[in-house]
C-alpha cells in the first residue's frame, strides 16, 4: 500500500533572482515536497522519511546555491533528495514570495 507524504511550506533562505537588488540579500522561499511512499508497517521513524533531515538538506542546497531562477533551485532540491533517498515519485514546488507588486508569489513545480 502506498501513500503521499507532503511537507508543506518549508521556509528556506537563499540568494535567488536575476536582478542585482534581488542578489544583495537572502530572501525566504517556501518549498512544498510530496513523496510517494509505502505505508509504514511499524510505528517507527526508520520506516519513513525524517522531516528534519529533509529540511536540513533542502536548506543546505538553497543556501549554498545562489540561484538566479526558481526553476534551478527546484531542480537542485529535487536531484539532491533523489540522491539521498530511494524515491519512486517526488514533487518539489518552490514559491518565491518577493516578486513584482502585482503578484503575491511565483512558483515552479518539478517531478512526478
C-alpha positions as a Markdown table, in Angstrom:
| # | Residue | x | y | z |
|---|---|---|---|---|
| 1 | Unk | 0.0 | 0.0 | 0.0 |
| 2 | Unk | 1.3 | 3.5 | -0.9 |
| 3 | Unk | 0.5 | 7.0 | 0.3 |
| 4 | Unk | 1.6 | 10.5 | -0.3 |
| 5 | Unk | 3.6 | 12.3 | 2.4 |
| 6 | Unk | 3.6 | 16.1 | 1.9 |
| 7 | Unk | 5.8 | 18.6 | 3.7 |
| 8 | Unk | 4.1 | 22.0 | 3.2 |
| 9 | Unk | 5.6 | 25.4 | 3.0 |
| 10 | Unk | 9.1 | 24.6 | 4.3 |
| 11 | Unk | 10.7 | 28.1 | 4.7 |
| 12 | Unk | 14.2 | 28.3 | 3.3 |
| 13 | Unk | 16.6 | 31.3 | 2.9 |
| 14 | Unk | 18.7 | 31.8 | -0.1 |
| 15 | Unk | 20.0 | 34.2 | -2.7 |
| 16 | Unk | 17.6 | 34.0 | -5.6 |
| 17 | Unk | 16.9 | 36.2 | -8.5 |
| 18 | Unk | 18.3 | 37.7 | -11.7 |
| 19 | Unk | 18.3 | 41.4 | -10.8 |
| 20 | Unk | 21.1 | 43.0 | -8.7 |
| 21 | Unk | 18.7 | 44.1 | -6.0 |
| 22 | Unk | 17.5 | 40.5 | -5.5 |
| 23 | Unk | 21.0 | 39.2 | -5.1 |
| 24 | Unk | 22.1 | 41.7 | -2.3 |
| 25 | Unk | 20.3 | 39.8 | 0.5 |
| 26 | Unk | 18.9 | 36.4 | 1.2 |
| 27 | Unk | 15.2 | 36.0 | 0.8 |
| 28 | Unk | 12.7 | 33.5 | 2.1 |
| 29 | Unk | 11.2 | 30.9 | -0.3 |
| 30 | Unk | 8.6 | 28.3 | 0.5 |
| 31 | Unk | 9.1 | 24.7 | -0.6 |
| 32 | Unk | 6.4 | 22.0 | -0.7 |
| 33 | Unk | 7.6 | 18.5 | -1.1 |
| 34 | Unk | 5.4 | 15.5 | -1.9 |
| 35 | Unk | 6.7 | 11.9 | -1.6 |
| 36 | Unk | 5.1 | 8.7 | -2.7 |
| 37 | Unk | 5.9 | 6.1 | 0.0 |
| 38 | Unk | 5.0 | 2.7 | 1.1 |
| 39 | Unk | 2.7 | 3.0 | 4.2 |
| 40 | Unk | 4.9 | 2.0 | 7.2 |
| 41 | Unk | 4.2 | -1.4 | 8.7 |
| 42 | Unk | 5.5 | -0.3 | 12.1 |
| 43 | Unk | 5.2 | 2.9 | 14.0 |
| 44 | Unk | 8.9 | 3.8 | 13.8 |
| 45 | Unk | 10.8 | 6.7 | 12.2 |
| 46 | Unk | 13.1 | 4.2 | 10.4 |
| 47 | Unk | 10.0 | 3.1 | 8.4 |
| 48 | Unk | 9.5 | 6.5 | 6.8 |
| 49 | Unk | 11.3 | 9.8 | 6.0 |
| 50 | Unk | 12.8 | 12.1 | 8.6 |
| 51 | Unk | 11.3 | 15.6 | 8.0 |
| 52 | Unk | 14.1 | 17.3 | 10.0 |
| 53 | Unk | 16.8 | 15.7 | 7.8 |
| 54 | Unk | 14.9 | 16.6 | 4.6 |
| 55 | Unk | 14.6 | 20.2 | 5.8 |
| 56 | Unk | 18.3 | 20.4 | 6.6 |
| 57 | Unk | 19.2 | 19.0 | 3.1 |
| 58 | Unk | 16.9 | 21.5 | 1.4 |
| 59 | Unk | 18.3 | 24.5 | 3.4 |
| 60 | Unk | 21.9 | 23.4 | 2.5 |
| 61 | Unk | 21.0 | 23.3 | -1.2 |
| 62 | Unk | 19.2 | 26.6 | -1.1 |
| 63 | Unk | 21.9 | 28.4 | 1.0 |
| 64 | Unk | 24.9 | 27.3 | -1.0 |
| 65 | Unk | 23.4 | 27.5 | -4.5 |
| 66 | Unk | 22.9 | 31.3 | -5.0 |
| 67 | Unk | 20.4 | 30.6 | -7.8 |
| 68 | Unk | 19.1 | 33.0 | -10.4 |
| 69 | Unk | 15.9 | 31.0 | -11.3 |
| 70 | Unk | 13.4 | 29.3 | -9.1 |
| 71 | Unk | 13.4 | 26.5 | -11.7 |
| 72 | Unk | 17.1 | 25.9 | -10.9 |
| 73 | Unk | 16.5 | 25.8 | -7.2 |
| 74 | Unk | 13.6 | 23.4 | -7.6 |
| 75 | Unk | 15.7 | 21.1 | -9.8 |
| 76 | Unk | 18.7 | 21.2 | -7.3 |
| 77 | Unk | 16.4 | 20.2 | -4.4 |
| 78 | Unk | 14.8 | 17.5 | -6.5 |
| 79 | Unk | 18.1 | 15.9 | -7.5 |
| 80 | Unk | 19.5 | 16.2 | -4.0 |
| 81 | Unk | 16.5 | 14.4 | -2.5 |
| 82 | Unk | 16.6 | 11.7 | -5.2 |
| 83 | Unk | 20.3 | 11.2 | -4.5 |
| 84 | Unk | 19.8 | 10.8 | -0.7 |
| 85 | Unk | 16.6 | 8.7 | -0.7 |
| 86 | Unk | 15.3 | 5.8 | -2.7 |
| 87 | Unk | 12.2 | 7.5 | -4.1 |
| 88 | Unk | 10.0 | 6.4 | -7.0 |
| 89 | Unk | 7.9 | 9.6 | -7.1 |
| 90 | Unk | 8.8 | 13.1 | -5.8 |
| 91 | Unk | 7.3 | 16.5 | -6.5 |
| 92 | Unk | 9.1 | 19.8 | -5.5 |
| 93 | Unk | 7.3 | 23.1 | -5.6 |
| 94 | Unk | 9.2 | 26.3 | -4.9 |
| 95 | Unk | 7.3 | 29.6 | -4.2 |
| 96 | Unk | 9.2 | 32.9 | -4.4 |
| 97 | Unk | 7.5 | 35.5 | -2.3 |
| 98 | Unk | 9.4 | 38.6 | -3.3 |
| 99 | Unk | 8.0 | 39.3 | -6.7 |
| 100 | Unk | 6.5 | 42.3 | -8.6 |
| 101 | Unk | 3.8 | 44.1 | -6.7 |
| 102 | Unk | 1.0 | 42.9 | -8.9 |
| 103 | Unk | 1.6 | 39.2 | -7.8 |
| 104 | Unk | 1.6 | 37.6 | -4.4 |
| 105 | Unk | 4.1 | 34.9 | -5.4 |
| 106 | Unk | 5.6 | 33.0 | -8.3 |
| 107 | Unk | 6.0 | 29.2 | -8.2 |
| 108 | Unk | 7.6 | 26.3 | -10.1 |
| 109 | Unk | 7.0 | 22.6 | -9.7 |
| 110 | Unk | 9.2 | 19.8 | -10.9 |
| 111 | Unk | 8.8 | 16.0 | -10.5 |
| 112 | Unk | 6.1 | 13.4 | -10.8 |
